């Protein structure tokens, strides 16, 4: 199985614990400058959503651990509603 790579405009699910999963979308990212490799995530949980910054190396660490999977726009809609 291929490990997901962080990409602006994609949706992902993070397995936080055995019973807890968090869905998020990657809104934008910086490829140069002071905030290089920092991405902005829109996280959807329990009827709330908020923006959260993440570094590319943290996303890669979660992907290496098998905690991230790419999901479809229909699946993200279920989290948001």
N, C-alpha and C positions, 0 to 999 in steps of 0.2 A: 504494500500500500504506500502511495506517495504521501509525504508529509505536506500539509498545507503551508503555503507561503502567504505572508501578509500582502494584501493587494487592496488598494483604494476601491471602494464600491462593492466589495464582497461582504457576505454575511457568514458569521462563524458561531459555533457553540463551544463554550468552555466548560469542561467538566470540573467543577470546583471541588466537589466531594462525591461520594457514592450516590447520594440522593439529591444533590444540588447542581443544576446546570444553569449557565448564564449565556444568553444570546447577545450578540453585538454586531454592529456594522462598522466598517472602517470608513470614516468620513473623508479624511484627507491626511496627507503625510508630507513631511519635509525631506527633501533629498540632499539639501546642501545647507550651509550656514550653521549658525549656532545650535539650532535644534535638529541637526541632521539625524535621520533615522528615527524620528519621533512621529508617532501616528496618533490621530484623534479617533477614539472609539465612541459610538453611541451605544450605551448598554441598556438593555431592556430587562427589568426585573419587577415582579409583583405589582404591576400597574404603574410603575415609575420608570422613567428613563432619564439618563444623564450622560454628559460627555466626560470622557476620561482619557488622559494621555497615556501612551504606552511606548516603550522603546522596542525597536525591532528585535534586539537580542532577547527580551523577555518573551515575546511572541514565539521566537524560534525555540526557546527553552521549553515552553508549554507544548509546542508541536513535537519536539523530540521526546517528550514524556508521554505523548499520545493523548493529551488532554484537549486538543483542539480538533474540531472537524468543521468543514465547510458545509453550510446549509443553504437551502433555497429561499427565495423571497417569500414563498407561501409559508414556510416554517417560521420565518422571522415575524410574519404577520400574526401568527398564533401567539407568540410571546407578547407582542405589542398590544393585542386586544385583550 
